[in-house]
């Protein structure tokens, strides 16, 4: 789910790890997270939108690395 908010930038509000009780779509690679698999759920704001996303653990790590690389480039 994505909702509009007045914030800017990428700010994680909450991040937690779970074992899936149903199928989800990964917020990064857009492939399925199958029932019974571990996933990371984030609640965040991103450039004016409130997000509630599920991620493969590896995809979340790659996204964090991407953000860190971008921050170093500035």
Number of C-alpha atoms within 10 A of each C-alpha: 8 13 10 12 13 10 13 11 11 14 13 13 12 10 13 10 14 12 12 16 11 10 12 18 15 20 18 15 11 12 12 14 18 16 13 12 14 15 23 20 19 19 18 18 22 18 13 14 18 21 19 17 18 26 25 25 15 12 17 20 12 13 13 12 12 11 11 11 11 10 9 7 6 5
